[in-house]
Each structure stands twice: as structure tokens, then as C-alpha cells.
Amino acid sequence: MYRITKEFHLSASHQLDHLPADHQCARLHGHNYVVVVELAAESLNDDGFVRDYHDLSPLKRYIDETLDHRHLNEVFGHSKVTSEFLAKHFYDWCKQRFPETSSVRISETPKTWAEYKP
């Protein structure tokens, strides 16, 4: 199995207001998120790629235009915008456009991340 990954960055705020008031994530706060998309294929295409990295440019545009420097609760219309939610959201978004998508990892900090891999 061949695998490639590409990393994207965004800064955004969120608030998990369904948590107890004394939970640090219940307060409005932000992260410098790192989104890592993995694509996999049994064989390479005619150009010798799983997929050309440049083909992932629409994801960069989506992040920059829709999510970067935004309040994610407002973007998604709810307060359960967790890293787990974001990993699945990005997976679904990518899978529709890039069938080779195999997993998505979202890091909130250098030491914490969530991953969605069906």
C-alpha cells in the first residue's frame, strides 16, 4: 500500500459550552490546528503518484476561505466542534473529492490530536 500525507494549518476559536463551566474548554479559546490528510492506494497512477500533492489545493482554499481565523461554533452552527468532529468533517470533505483519502488527523497542540480512519 502506498501512502502520502499533506499537512495544512489554520487558527480558529471554539467553545465547548456543553461542558461544565469550570472545564477549561468551556471557555472561548483558540488553537493553531494542524490538519494532516493521508491518501492511500494499492498502485500508483500513470504519473507515478498516489495523487499529485497539487491536487489537494482545493482543501487549502476551503480552509483559508471558510475556517481560518473564524469561530468554529458559528461556522458549524453548534458547540460540539471537537477535534474528533473536525477529523471526521475533514475526512468526509476530502473523501468526496479525493477517493484515496484514508485518514485525517487534527492536532490542537503539538502533544494532542484526534484521528478519523474508517
Backbone hydrogen bonds, N-H to C=O, Kabsch-Sander energy under -0.5 kcal/mol:
donor,donor_aa,acceptor,acceptor_aa,energy
2,Y,41,A,-3.1
4,I,39,L,-2.5
6,K,37,V,-1.9
8,F,35,V,-2.8
10,L,33,Y,-1.9
12,A,31,H,-1.9
13,S,70,R,-2.4
14,H,29,H,-2.8
16,L,25,C,-2.8
17,D,15,Q,-1.3
19,L,16,L,-1.9
23,H,20,P,-2.3
26,A,23,H,-2.0
27,R,23,H,-0.5
27,R,24,Q,-0.8
29,H,14,H,-2.1
31,H,12,A,-2.5
32,N,108,E,-0.6
33,Y,10,L,-1.8
33,Y,31,H,-0.9
34,V,107,S,-1.8
35,V,8,F,-3.0
36,V,34,V,-0.5
36,V,105,R,-3.0
37,V,6,K,-2.6
37,V,35,V,-0.6
38,E,103,S,-2.8
39,L,4,I,-2.7
40,A,100,E,-2.8
41,A,2,Y,-2.0
45,N,49,F,-3.4
48,G,45,N,-2.2
55,D,52,D,-1.7
56,L,53,Y,-1.9
57,S,54,H,-1.9
59,L,56,L,-1.3
60,K,56,L,-1.1
61,R,57,S,-2.2
62,Y,58,P,-2.5
63,I,59,L,-2.6
64,D,60,K,-2.7
65,E,61,R,-3.0
66,T,62,Y,-2.3
67,L,62,Y,-0.7
67,L,63,I,-1.8
68,D,63,I,-2.9
69,H,11,S,-4.4
70,R,67,L,-1.3
72,L,13,S,-3.0
72,L,70,R,-0.8
74,E,71,H,-1.0
75,V,71,H,-1.7
76,F,72,L,-2.6
77,G,73,N,-1.5
78,H,73,N,-0.8
82,T,80,K,-1.8
86,L,82,T,-2.5
87,A,83,S,-2.6
88,K,84,E,-1.9
89,H,85,F,-2.7
90,F,86,L,-2.9
91,Y,87,A,-2.2
92,D,88,K,-2.8
93,W,89,H,-2.5
94,C,90,F,-2.8
95,K,91,Y,-3.1
96,Q,92,D,-1.7
97,R,93,W,-0.8
97,R,94,C,-0.8
98,F,94,C,-4.1
101,T,98,F,-2.4
102,S,38,E,-3.2
103,S,38,E,-1.5
104,V,116,Y,-1.9
105,R,36,V,-2.6
106,I,114,A,-3.1
107,S,34,V,-2.7
108,E,112,T,-1.1
109,T,112,T,-1.1
112,T,109,T,-1.1
114,A,106,I,-2.4
116,Y,104,V,-2.8
117,K,115,E,-0.5
